[in-house]
Amino acid sequence: MKRREVLGAAALTTLAGCRPEPDQLAKITGGFVGSSPEAGHILREAKLPQYDGNPVRKVNTLIAGGGVAGLSAARALRMQGMEDFVLFDLESEAGGNARGGFLAGMAHPLGAHYLPVPGDDAPEVQDFLEELGLRKRISGRWEYDEKALCHSPQERLFFNGAWQDGLLPTQGISAATQAQYQRFAKLVAQWQSTGAFSMPLRENFRQKLAVAGIESAQAATVFIAYLDAQGLTDPQLRWYLDYCCRDDYGAGINTVSTFAGMHYFAARHGFHAPGDPLSEKEGVLTWPQGNGFLTQAMAAPLKDRLQTQQIVLRIEEGKSEVLVDALDLPTRRVQRYAAQRCIVALPLHVASRVVQSAPDFLKAAAANAVQSSWWVANIHIDAPLHDNGQGAFPSWDNVIYGSKGLGYVDAMHQSTRTAPGATVLTYYHAEGAGKAARQSLLQSTWAQLRDRALAEIAQAHPDITRRAQQITITRYGHAMAVPTPQFFMENNGQTSQSPAYSLRKALSKSKQYSARSTPTTTRLRFAHSDWSGYSVFEEAFTRGLHAALT
């Protein structure tokens, strides 16, 4: 047997001999928190609640959806001096899949947990971070707040029975594996040189690929087929690429498009084989509550213009106004609003259901969209975990090679405490794309998901069950769009002919942003990361902002 096989067998034997006693599991409290599948499924009822004729409320702009895109749209309206708007969100707190929570007095993420330091392709995000005081011009250079930049050590991988720095398997790999790493690095460099990759995406990426000799048909293949065609079959490389796709897109290399798989690297930091010269490591911004820090900052100034626990049932565009019916969950009463325009910051599958006489481009996008299901377990531990193996120190991001999950992040990693202690570990698991995965997730009990999370982490930390005190689990049945080949081929967006936008800022400054594609009708503006085919902060934030400017 190879060394890693021996170690793997030993780990399984250890796990089998250290199965948690019933009393260890019984002491762990918890339950489901966060998003409510039951509330979201009201839209599927055969007979929806109806408007009862109460007075219609007038508003200039109504924003449907309080995720990152909707909150960004609200911020853009305020920065233009427009205050006559209202934002509806289904949950009790805005933020979508970028919210935060508290456990044992410690903040932690309920979903998205970091933001790469934005490059010049995302001036909108750069300005937002400047507004929050996270980005400042010091001695002619832009610098980011050290408290928000991820502290070292940043990430580690449990591989071959020990922890190593970084997430690409490197310890004890063969010469053949190293050669495949180098071949893939060259391919990424080739794709990167096209200039087609950015965050957020530019609208002309197809033309740039063609100029570089990369046909759209090739970019639209399933990623694993592209790897097959390139002879990239090494199991360590494939595991890493599959992990990256599951982490960013909610589905693996056998589901996402080649464009998406290469975009992960070409739009960011590239891919570097061990021993190759490294460029400056990509900076990552993170907070104990994850990206909830950013959504809370956008939501705070809205006050009563942000109305939570509101389910948008119907959006009807007329010649002179848009009528919107919303169900107030606490009172179970439907209120009707008449708006001059509506920013539809809803997922595609919801927007296509509630928009009456939906435009063809919305129907087509929704028909080609595939959603991934996720669940997130926040685990309060009363003391540091034992590391099953030697190697790299505990890090912010901790991943187990071969795991079905995506590892965990430490909510207290950014703290300044001098000694390790109790903390909250946020464990992520992408169930995959499609209806079957979604149904399986929603049918699973809290105890079943608890046990799955504990079993995954126990591969590297045999004492996790003994240390765990409380576990809360958040489920996302429609967590995010998956960038499949079909979506890549069928959805081109709408090309905007508008000039650059000028956004009024504090202290009478102004900033121009190049126009970006925004699907629109006469009175509707569509803004959600689903229109990009994948879910990251930069895409959602930029789409929301430009929908408010259009």
C-alpha positions as CSV (number, residue, x, y, z in Angstrom):
1,M,0.0,0.0,0.0
2,K,1.1,3.6,-0.6
3,R,1.9,5.8,2.4
4,R,-1.3,7.8,2.0
5,E,-3.4,4.6,1.8
6,V,-1.9,3.3,5.0
7,L,-2.5,6.6,6.7
8,G,-6.0,6.7,5.4
9,A,-6.7,3.2,6.7
10,A,-5.3,4.1,10.0
11,A,-7.5,7.2,10.2
12,L,-10.6,5.1,9.5
13,T,-9.6,2.6,12.2
14,T,-9.1,5.5,14.6
15,L,-12.5,6.9,13.8
16,A,-14.1,3.5,14.2
17,G,-12.6,3.1,17.6
18,C,-13.5,6.6,18.7
19,R,-17.1,6.8,17.7
20,P,-18.9,9.2,20.0
21,E,-20.8,7.8,22.9
22,P,-24.6,8.6,22.9
23,D,-24.1,10.8,26.0
24,Q,-21.5,12.9,24.1
25,L,-24.0,13.6,21.3
26,A,-26.8,14.1,23.8
27,K,-25.0,17.0,25.5
28,I,-24.8,19.0,22.2
29,T,-27.7,21.4,21.8
30,G,-28.8,23.2,18.7
31,G,-31.2,23.3,15.8
32,F,-31.9,25.0,12.5
33,V,-31.4,28.8,12.3
34,G,-31.3,31.4,9.5
35,S,-33.3,31.0,6.3
36,S,-36.8,29.6,6.4
37,P,-37.6,27.1,3.7
38,E,-41.2,27.0,4.9
39,A,-41.6,30.8,4.3
40,G,-40.0,30.6,0.9
41,H,-42.3,27.8,-0.2
42,I,-45.4,29.9,0.3
43,L,-44.9,30.9,-3.3
44,R,-45.6,27.3,-4.4
45,E,-49.0,27.1,-2.7
46,A,-51.8,26.4,-5.1
47,K,-53.9,29.3,-3.7
48,L,-51.7,32.3,-2.7
49,P,-52.9,34.9,-0.3
50,Q,-54.8,37.7,-2.1
51,Y,-54.8,41.5,-1.8
52,D,-57.9,42.5,0.1
53,G,-58.4,46.0,-1.1
54,N,-56.6,48.0,1.6
55,P,-55.1,51.4,0.6
56,V,-52.4,51.2,-2.1
57,R,-49.1,52.7,-0.9
58,K,-47.2,54.9,-3.3
59,V,-43.4,54.8,-3.6
60,N,-40.9,55.9,-6.3
61,T,-38.8,52.8,-6.3
62,L,-39.5,49.4,-4.8
63,I,-36.6,46.9,-4.4
64,A,-37.7,43.3,-4.3
65,G,-35.0,41.2,-2.5
66,G,-32.6,42.1,0.3
67,G,-29.5,40.1,-0.6
68,V,-26.3,41.8,-1.6
69,A,-27.7,43.0,-4.9
70,G,-30.8,44.6,-3.3
71,L,-28.8,46.2,-0.5
72,S,-26.3,47.6,-3.0
73,A,-29.2,49.0,-5.1
74,A,-30.6,50.7,-2.0
75,R,-27.1,52.2,-1.2
76,A,-26.8,53.5,-4.7
77,L,-30.2,55.2,-4.5
78,R,-29.3,56.9,-1.2
79,M,-25.9,58.1,-2.6
80,Q,-27.8,59.8,-5.5
81,G,-30.0,61.6,-3.0
82,M,-33.0,59.4,-3.7
83,E,-34.8,58.5,-0.4
84,D,-38.3,57.5,-1.7
85,F,-37.9,53.8,-1.8
86,V,-38.6,50.6,0.1
87,L,-36.8,47.3,0.2
88,F,-38.5,44.0,0.9
89,D,-36.8,40.9,2.1
90,L,-38.2,37.5,3.0
91,E,-36.1,36.8,6.1
92,S,-36.1,38.5,9.5
93,E,-32.7,40.0,8.5
94,A,-31.4,41.2,5.2
95,G,-28.3,39.8,3.6
96,G,-29.3,36.7,1.7
97,N,-26.5,34.1,1.9
98,A,-24.1,36.7,3.3
99,R,-25.5,37.0,6.9
100,G,-24.0,36.5,10.3
101,G,-25.1,35.1,13.6
102,F,-24.0,34.7,17.2
103,L,-23.2,31.5,19.2
104,A,-22.0,31.5,22.8
105,G,-21.5,35.3,22.5
106,M,-19.2,34.9,19.4
107,A,-20.1,36.3,16.0
108,H,-19.8,33.8,13.1
109,P,-20.9,33.6,9.4
110,L,-24.1,32.0,8.3
111,G,-22.9,31.9,4.7
112,A,-20.3,33.7,2.6
113,H,-17.3,34.5,4.8
114,Y,-14.7,36.4,2.8
115,L,-14.1,39.0,0.1
116,P,-10.9,38.9,-2.0
117,V,-9.2,42.3,-2.1
118,P,-10.9,43.9,-5.2
119,G,-8.8,44.7,-8.2
120,D,-9.2,47.7,-10.6
121,D,-11.9,45.7,-12.5
122,A,-14.2,46.4,-9.5
123,P,-14.0,50.1,-8.8
124,E,-17.5,50.0,-7.3
125,V,-16.4,47.6,-4.6
126,Q,-13.2,49.5,-4.0
127,D,-15.3,52.7,-3.4
128,F,-17.6,50.8,-1.0
129,L,-14.7,49.6,1.1
130,E,-13.2,53.1,1.1
131,E,-16.6,54.4,2.3
132,L,-16.4,51.9,5.2
133,G,-12.9,53.0,6.1
134,L,-11.4,49.7,5.1
135,R,-9.4,51.2,2.2
136,K,-7.3,54.3,2.5
137,R,-4.7,56.2,0.5
138,I,-1.5,56.3,2.5
139,S,1.7,57.9,1.1
140,G,0.4,57.5,-2.4
141,R,-0.6,53.8,-2.1
142,W,-3.9,52.1,-1.3
143,E,-3.8,50.1,1.9
144,Y,-6.4,48.0,3.6
145,D,-7.3,47.8,7.2
146,E,-5.0,45.2,8.9
147,K,-7.8,44.2,11.2
148,A,-9.9,43.1,8.2
149,L,-7.1,41.4,6.2
150,C,-7.0,37.7,7.0
151,H,-4.4,37.0,9.6
152,S,-1.7,34.4,9.1
153,P,-1.7,31.4,8.9
154,Q,-4.5,31.7,6.3
155,E,-5.2,28.1,5.1
156,R,-4.1,24.5,5.6
157,L,-4.9,21.1,4.2
158,F,-5.1,17.7,6.1
159,F,-3.3,15.5,3.6
160,N,-1.4,12.2,3.9
161,G,-2.2,12.1,7.6
162,A,-0.7,15.6,8.5
163,W,-1.5,19.2,8.1
164,Q,0.3,21.2,5.3
165,D,0.3,24.9,4.5
166,G,-2.0,25.8,1.6
167,L,-4.8,23.9,0.0
168,L,-3.0,22.4,-3.0
169,P,-1.7,18.9,-2.1
170,T,2.1,19.2,-2.0
171,Q,3.6,17.0,0.7
172,G,5.0,13.7,-0.7
173,I,3.5,14.1,-4.2
174,S,5.0,12.2,-7.1
175,A,7.0,13.7,-10.0
176,A,4.0,12.9,-12.2
177,T,1.7,14.9,-10.0
178,Q,4.2,17.8,-10.0
179,A,4.3,17.7,-13.8
180,Q,0.5,17.8,-14.1
181,Y,0.5,20.8,-11.8
182,Q,2.9,22.6,-14.1
183,R,0.9,21.8,-17.2
184,F,-2.3,23.1,-15.6
185,A,-0.4,26.3,-14.5
186,K,0.6,26.9,-18.2
187,L,-3.0,26.5,-19.3
188,V,-4.3,28.9,-16.7
189,A,-1.6,31.5,-17.8
190,Q,-2.8,31.1,-21.4
191,W,-6.4,31.7,-20.5
192,Q,-5.4,34.5,-18.2
193,S,-3.6,36.3,-21.0
194,T,-6.8,36.7,-23.0
195,G,-7.9,39.5,-20.6
196,A,-11.4,38.0,-20.6
197,F,-11.4,37.2,-16.9
198,S,-12.3,39.7,-14.2
199,M,-14.4,40.1,-11.1
200,P,-17.0,41.1,-11.9
201,L,-17.2,39.7,-15.4
202,R,-16.9,42.0,-18.4
203,E,-19.6,41.6,-21.1
204,N,-17.1,41.1,-24.0
205,F,-15.4,38.0,-22.6
206,R,-16.6,35.8,-25.6
207,Q,-14.8,38.0,-28.1
208,K,-11.6,38.1,-26.1
209,L,-11.6,34.3,-25.9
210,A,-12.0,34.1,-29.6
211,V,-9.1,36.4,-30.2
212,A,-7.0,34.2,-28.1
213,G,-8.0,31.1,-30.0
214,I,-10.2,29.7,-27.3
215,E,-13.6,28.9,-28.9
216,S,-16.8,29.4,-26.9
217,A,-17.7,25.8,-27.6
218,Q,-14.5,24.7,-25.8
219,A,-15.2,27.1,-22.9
220,A,-18.7,25.7,-22.6
221,T,-17.7,22.1,-22.2
222,V,-18.0,20.5,-18.8
223,F,-14.8,21.2,-16.9
224,I,-13.9,17.5,-16.5
225,A,-14.1,16.9,-20.2
226,Y,-11.6,19.7,-20.8
227,L,-9.3,18.2,-18.2
228,D,-9.7,14.8,-20.0
229,A,-8.8,16.4,-23.3
230,Q,-5.7,17.9,-21.8
231,G,-4.6,14.6,-20.3
232,L,-4.9,16.1,-16.8
233,T,-6.0,13.0,-14.8
234,D,-3.9,13.2,-11.7
235,P,-6.1,12.5,-8.6
236,Q,-4.5,15.2,-6.4
237,L,-4.9,17.9,-9.1
238,R,-8.5,16.8,-9.8
239,W,-9.5,16.7,-6.2
240,Y,-8.1,20.3,-5.8
241,L,-9.9,21.6,-8.8
242,D,-13.1,19.9,-7.8
243,Y,-12.8,21.4,-4.3
244,C,-12.3,24.9,-5.8
245,C,-15.4,24.5,-8.0
246,R,-17.6,23.2,-5.1
247,D,-16.3,26.0,-2.9
248,D,-17.1,28.8,-5.4
249,Y,-19.9,27.4,-7.4
250,G,-21.6,24.7,-5.3
251,A,-20.9,22.0,-7.8
252,G,-17.8,20.1,-9.0
253,I,-15.8,19.6,-12.1
254,N,-18.4,17.2,-13.6
255,T,-21.1,19.9,-13.5
256,V,-19.6,23.4,-14.0
257,S,-18.4,24.7,-17.4
258,T,-14.8,24.9,-18.4
259,F,-15.1,28.7,-18.5
260,A,-16.1,28.7,-14.8
261,G,-13.4,26.3,-13.8
262,M,-10.7,28.4,-15.5
263,H,-12.3,31.7,-14.3
264,Y,-11.7,30.6,-10.7
265,F,-7.9,31.0,-11.3
266,A,-7.6,33.3,-14.3
267,A,-9.7,36.1,-12.6
268,R,-7.8,35.9,-9.4
269,H,-4.3,34.8,-8.5
270,G,-3.6,32.3,-11.3
271,F,-2.3,28.8,-10.5
272,H,1.2,28.1,-9.2
273,A,2.8,24.7,-9.1
274,P,5.1,24.0,-6.1
275,G,8.5,25.4,-6.8
276,D,7.3,28.0,-9.3
277,P,7.9,31.7,-8.7
278,L,4.9,33.0,-6.7
279,S,3.3,36.3,-7.3
280,E,2.2,38.3,-4.3
281,K,-0.4,36.3,-2.4
282,E,-3.9,37.4,-2.9
283,G,-5.3,39.4,0.0
284,V,-8.5,38.3,1.6
285,L,-10.8,40.4,3.7
286,T,-12.8,38.6,6.4
287,W,-14.6,39.3,9.7
288,P,-15.9,37.1,12.5
289,Q,-19.4,37.3,11.0
290,G,-18.1,36.8,7.5
291,N,-19.6,39.0,4.8
292,G,-22.4,39.7,7.2
293,F,-20.2,42.6,8.2
294,L,-20.7,44.1,4.7
295,T,-24.4,43.4,4.4
296,Q,-25.0,44.8,7.9
297,A,-23.2,48.0,7.0
298,M,-25.4,48.4,3.9
299,A,-28.6,47.7,5.8
300,A,-28.0,49.9,8.9
301,P,-28.8,53.3,7.2
302,L,-32.0,52.1,5.6
303,K,-34.0,52.0,8.9
304,D,-37.8,51.6,8.2
305,R,-37.2,51.6,4.4
306,L,-36.0,48.0,4.9
307,Q,-39.0,45.8,5.6
308,T,-38.2,42.2,6.5
309,Q,-40.5,39.2,6.6
310,Q,-42.1,40.3,3.4
311,I,-42.8,37.8,0.6
312,V,-43.2,39.4,-2.8
313,L,-46.1,37.6,-4.4
314,R,-46.7,39.5,-7.6
315,I,-45.0,42.2,-9.7
316,E,-47.1,43.6,-12.6
317,E,-45.6,46.2,-14.9
318,G,-48.1,48.8,-16.3
319,K,-47.8,51.8,-18.5
320,S,-47.6,54.3,-15.7
321,E,-46.5,52.3,-12.7
322,V,-45.6,48.9,-11.3
323,L,-47.9,47.2,-8.9
324,V,-46.3,44.9,-6.3
325,D,-48.2,42.7,-3.8
326,A,-46.3,41.6,-0.7
327,L,-47.4,39.3,2.1
328,D,-46.4,40.5,5.5
329,L,-45.6,37.3,7.4
330,P,-46.3,38.6,11.0
331,T,-49.9,39.8,10.1
332,R,-50.5,37.4,7.1
333,R,-51.9,40.4,5.2
334,V,-51.2,41.3,1.6
335,Q,-50.2,45.0,1.0
336,R,-50.2,46.5,-2.5
337,Y,-47.6,49.1,-3.6
338,A,-47.6,51.3,-6.7
339,A,-44.0,52.2,-7.7
340,Q,-42.6,54.2,-10.6
341,R,-40.0,51.4,-11.0
342,C,-39.1,48.1,-9.4
343,I,-35.6,46.7,-9.0
344,V,-36.1,42.9,-9.1
345,A,-33.2,41.7,-7.0
346,L,-34.6,38.2,-6.7
347,P,-33.2,34.8,-7.8
348,L,-34.1,33.8,-11.3
349,H,-36.5,31.0,-10.2
350,V,-38.4,33.4,-8.0
351,A,-38.4,36.4,-10.4
352,S,-39.8,34.3,-13.2
353,R,-42.6,33.2,-10.9
354,V,-43.7,36.6,-9.5
355,V,-43.2,38.9,-12.5
356,Q,-46.4,38.8,-14.5
357,S,-46.1,38.5,-18.3
358,A,-42.4,37.9,-17.7
359,P,-40.1,39.1,-20.6
360,D,-38.6,36.4,-22.8
361,F,-35.1,37.1,-21.6
362,L,-36.2,36.4,-18.0
363,K,-38.0,33.2,-19.0
364,A,-34.9,32.0,-20.9
365,A,-32.5,32.7,-18.1
366,A,-34.7,31.0,-15.5
367,A,-35.1,28.0,-17.8
368,N,-31.3,27.6,-18.1
369,A,-30.5,28.3,-14.5
370,V,-29.4,25.5,-12.1
371,Q,-29.3,26.0,-8.4
372,S,-27.0,24.4,-5.8
373,S,-28.0,23.5,-2.3
374,W,-25.8,24.3,0.7
375,W,-25.8,23.8,4.5
376,V,-23.6,25.5,7.0
377,A,-23.0,24.2,10.5
378,N,-21.7,26.5,13.2
379,I,-20.1,24.5,16.0
380,H,-19.3,26.0,19.4
381,I,-16.3,24.2,20.9
382,D,-15.2,24.8,24.5
383,A,-11.4,24.4,23.9
384,P,-9.0,24.1,21.0
385,L,-9.2,20.8,19.1
386,H,-6.5,18.1,19.0
387,D,-4.8,17.9,15.6
388,N,-4.6,14.3,14.4
389,G,-1.2,14.6,12.9
390,Q,1.8,17.0,12.8
391,G,2.3,20.0,10.5
392,A,0.9,23.4,9.9
393,F,-0.6,25.4,12.7
394,P,-4.4,26.0,13.1
395,S,-5.5,28.4,10.4
396,W,-8.5,30.5,9.4
397,D,-9.5,28.0,6.7
398,N,-9.0,24.3,7.4
399,V,-9.7,21.7,4.7
400,I,-9.6,17.9,4.8
401,Y,-8.3,16.1,1.6
402,G,-10.9,13.8,0.2
403,S,-13.7,15.2,2.3
404,K,-17.2,15.6,0.9
405,G,-17.4,18.9,2.8
406,L,-15.5,22.1,2.3
407,G,-13.7,22.3,5.6
408,Y,-14.3,24.9,8.3
409,V,-13.2,28.5,9.2
410,D,-12.4,29.7,12.7
411,A,-14.6,32.6,13.8
412,M,-12.0,33.7,16.4
413,H,-9.1,33.7,14.0
414,Q,-9.2,37.5,13.6
415,S,-9.3,38.1,17.3
416,T,-6.3,39.5,19.2
417,R,-6.5,37.2,22.1
418,T,-3.1,35.9,23.3
419,A,-4.0,32.2,23.9
420,P,-6.3,29.8,22.0
421,G,-9.6,29.0,23.7
422,A,-13.3,28.5,22.9
423,T,-14.4,29.4,19.5
424,V,-17.0,28.8,16.8
425,L,-16.1,26.6,13.8
426,T,-18.1,27.3,10.6
427,Y,-18.3,24.1,8.5
428,Y,-19.5,24.3,4.9
429,H,-21.1,21.6,2.8
430,A,-22.3,22.0,-0.8
431,E,-24.9,19.3,-1.5
432,G,-24.7,19.8,-5.2
433,A,-26.9,21.0,-8.0
434,G,-30.5,19.9,-8.9
435,K,-33.8,19.0,-7.3
436,A,-32.7,15.7,-5.8
437,A,-29.9,17.3,-3.8
438,R,-32.3,20.1,-2.6
439,Q,-34.9,17.6,-1.5
440,S,-32.4,15.5,0.3
441,L,-31.1,18.5,2.2
442,L,-34.6,19.7,3.3
443,Q,-35.6,16.2,4.4
444,S,-32.5,15.7,6.6
445,T,-33.0,16.3,10.3
446,W,-30.7,18.5,12.4
447,A,-29.3,15.4,14.1
448,Q,-28.4,13.8,10.7
449,L,-26.6,16.9,9.5
450,R,-24.9,17.4,12.9
451,D,-23.5,13.9,12.7
452,R,-22.3,14.4,9.1
453,A,-20.4,17.5,10.1
454,L,-18.9,15.9,13.1
455,A,-17.8,12.8,11.2
456,E,-16.1,14.9,8.5
457,I,-14.2,17.0,11.0
458,A,-13.3,14.0,13.1
459,Q,-11.0,12.8,10.4
460,A,-8.5,15.4,11.5
461,H,-9.8,16.2,15.0
462,P,-10.9,13.0,16.8
463,D,-12.1,15.0,19.8
464,I,-14.5,17.2,18.0
465,T,-17.6,15.5,19.5
466,R,-16.2,15.8,23.0
467,R,-15.4,19.5,22.5
468,A,-18.6,20.5,20.7
469,Q,-21.2,22.2,23.0
470,Q,-23.8,23.6,20.6
471,I,-24.4,23.3,16.8
472,T,-26.7,25.5,14.7
473,I,-27.3,24.6,11.1
474,T,-28.4,26.9,8.3
475,R,-29.9,25.4,5.1
476,Y,-30.0,27.0,1.7
477,G,-32.2,25.0,-0.7
478,H,-31.5,27.5,-3.6
479,A,-28.2,28.8,-2.4
480,M,-26.6,30.0,-5.6
481,A,-26.6,29.6,-9.4
482,V,-24.2,27.0,-10.9
483,P,-22.3,28.1,-14.0
484,T,-23.2,25.1,-16.2
485,P,-22.3,24.8,-19.9
486,Q,-25.9,25.4,-20.8
487,F,-26.1,28.7,-18.9
488,F,-22.8,29.8,-20.5
489,M,-24.1,29.1,-24.0
490,E,-27.6,30.3,-23.7
491,N,-27.3,33.5,-21.7
492,N,-25.6,36.5,-23.1
493,G,-27.2,39.3,-21.0
494,Q,-28.3,42.6,-22.5
495,T,-25.7,45.0,-23.8
496,S,-26.2,48.4,-22.3
497,Q,-25.6,51.4,-24.6
498,S,-25.6,53.9,-21.7
499,P,-22.7,56.2,-21.1
500,A,-20.6,56.0,-18.0
501,Y,-22.5,56.6,-14.8
502,S,-21.7,59.4,-12.4
503,L,-22.5,58.6,-8.8
504,R,-22.7,61.4,-6.3
505,K,-20.6,60.7,-3.2
506,A,-20.0,62.2,0.2
507,L,-18.0,65.5,0.4
508,S,-19.2,66.4,-3.1
509,K,-16.9,63.9,-4.8
510,S,-18.1,62.1,-7.9
511,K,-17.0,58.8,-9.4
512,Q,-17.6,57.5,-12.9
513,Y,-18.3,53.8,-13.5
514,S,-18.3,52.2,-16.9
515,A,-21.7,51.1,-17.9
516,R,-22.4,47.4,-17.3
517,S,-25.1,45.1,-18.7
518,T,-28.4,45.3,-16.8
519,P,-31.4,43.4,-18.0
520,T,-34.3,45.9,-18.1
521,T,-37.8,46.6,-19.3
522,T,-39.5,50.0,-19.3
523,R,-40.1,50.0,-15.5
524,L,-38.2,46.9,-14.3
525,R,-34.5,46.5,-13.5
526,F,-33.2,43.1,-12.8
527,A,-30.3,42.7,-10.4
528,H,-29.0,39.4,-8.9
529,S,-25.8,37.4,-9.2
530,D,-27.9,34.7,-10.9
531,W,-27.7,36.8,-14.0
532,S,-23.9,36.2,-14.0
533,G,-24.4,32.4,-13.5
534,Y,-22.5,32.3,-10.3
535,S,-22.7,33.8,-6.8
536,V,-19.9,36.1,-5.5
537,F,-20.1,39.4,-3.7
538,E,-18.5,41.4,-6.5
539,E,-21.1,40.2,-9.1
540,A,-24.1,40.8,-6.9
541,F,-22.9,44.2,-5.5
542,T,-22.1,45.6,-9.0
543,R,-25.4,44.4,-10.6
544,G,-27.4,45.9,-7.8
545,L,-25.6,49.3,-8.0
546,H,-25.9,49.5,-11.8
547,A,-29.6,48.5,-11.7
548,A,-30.2,51.6,-9.5
549,L,-28.3,53.8,-11.8
550,T,-29.9,52.6,-15.1
